[in-house]
Amino acid sequence: MENYVLTEFDGRVCRLTLNRPEVLNALNHEVFTQLQDAIKSIVVRGDEIGCVVLAGSGKAFSAGHDLNDISSGDEAQHADFEASVLEGLASLPQPVIAQVHGYCFTGALELALAADLIFVDSDTKLADTHSKWGLSPVWGMTQRLPRRIGAARAKDMMFSSRLVEADEALRIGLVDRVVPSGSLSDEVNEYAKAVAANSAHSHHVCKSIIEATDGFRIHDGLDYEYTNSPGACNDMADRLASFQAKAAAKKSAG
């Protein structure tokens, strides 16, 4: 069996790489099956993993859903499963960063939108081309895209199927960071390691409260946070003790 999703660990950072470069990492059922297995392995490791990076090999993050998969009818059979895999990615307690380069179209954009943050290089092009092919979204586009960029801008992308360049994507909030071409992997690795060094418990709390209160009015959201946030997390005492020990050592050395 081909390895369509590569899993690598670097300290507390887990990197998942789509690996069908000969077809620009087009997404088919087997890719989603392997992605689900990778997500399950992250869940099993728990707090051993502090940050997850999702990337693509070769020339692009992904050109989108494999059109052969769609034309064969397989897409209709597997749509619920594939949507559940995206939900599994979005539901990970760890921060998830989509490292996007080259192309990120339609199904690939739905996959990237399931991440917490999207970093791109300056050559990246993004689009929702469902209407170009006479398709309707089944992996979350109508819900996640408007929440990122607003309903009117989402409709513009959906109705026109136009390409969105990296600079515009940053301006409208579709992506969170644009870096020079050739520097994306290094930038994401540095950021991911910094995130992983912070408290996994704090990350879990923040993600869960943001998810639970999506769409709440501000007062209801504040009430939920006051009620459900633990305040000090499980590792606070150890982190404070470590900081104080380093400060004392530095003072005595100086």
Secondary structure, DSSP 4 states (H G I P E B T S, - for coil): ----EEEEEETTEEEEEE--GGGTT-B-HHHHHHHHHHHHHHHHHGGG--EEEEEE-TT-SB--B-HHHHHTTHHHHHHHHHHHHHHHHHT-SS-EEEEE-SEEETHHHHHHHTSSEEEEETT-EEE--HHHHT----SSHHHHHHHHH-HHHHHHHHHH---EEHHHHHHTTS-SEEE-TT-HHHHHHHHHHHHHHS-HHHHHHHHHHHHHTTT--HHHHHHHHHHH--SS-TTHHHHHHHHHHHHHHHHHH-
